[in-house]
């Protein structure tokens, strides 16, 4: 799956699996938080996980279809997915 970022310090990759499973992973390597918008027509994200050097990992439920906005803190990794996190499928 091809994914691009309009900000040079936000790295992004995306994965598409069978049964409509979709995941986007963002890494903010800048020293400033970045407000991002993920646009993926037909994707419906259910979970947002943040991994940060400043706080414990957290997962929240989100409800989005096709587009979602999030803030990615400096040095953080954000995972958006419709696959239940922590479970092997």
N, C-alpha and C positions, 0 to 999 in steps of 0.2 A: 504494500500500500504506500503510495507516495504522500508525504506530508511536508509542508513548507511553513516557515515562520517569516513574518515581515520584520522581525527584530533580530539583529545579528547575535544577541546574547541569549536568546531563547531557542534552545534546541528542541526539536519535536520529532517524534516517530509515531507511526500508527499501524495497527494490526487489525485485520478482518478475518474472522473465522467462520466456520460453518454455523448455520442456524441463526445468522444475524448478529453473532458476537463481534463486538467492536471495542477497541481500546486505543486511547491516545495517551502518550507519555510526554510530559514537558519538563525541561530542565532550565531553570533560570540561573545562568552563570554570571550575571551582572551583580553589582552592589546595590541596585535599586529594585524595589518590588515592581512587577510588571503586571498590568491588567491585560488579560488576554481574552480573545474571543475565538472559540473553536467552532468552525462551520463544517459540518459533515452532513449533507442532505441524506435523510433516511436513517441517520443514527439516533438512537435514544439512549442517552447515558443515565445510569441509575446510581452510580457511586463515584465519589471524588475522594481520593486518598492523597494526603500530603505527607511527604517525608522531608524533614527539615533538620538542619544541624542545630537549631535553636530550641526545638520542642519535640515532644514525643509524636510518633506517627499517629495520624488520625484519619478516620474514614467517616464521611457523612453521606447521607442519602440525598440525591438530587433528582429532579425530574426535568428532563430536557428532551426536546426532539429537534434534531438538526443543528441547533446552535446553543452554545453555553458560554457564559462569561465567568471568569475566575481571576483571582489575584494570586500570583506566584511570587512568594517572598524570595529575597536573594539567597542563592545557594540551595533552593528547594526543588524537589521533584514532585510534580503533580500527575497523578494517574486518573484519567476519566475512563469509565468502562461501564458496560451493561452486563458484565460477568461478575457473579458474586465473588467478592474478594475473600481469599483464604480457603477456597474450596477448589479441588481438582475436578474438572468436568471432562 
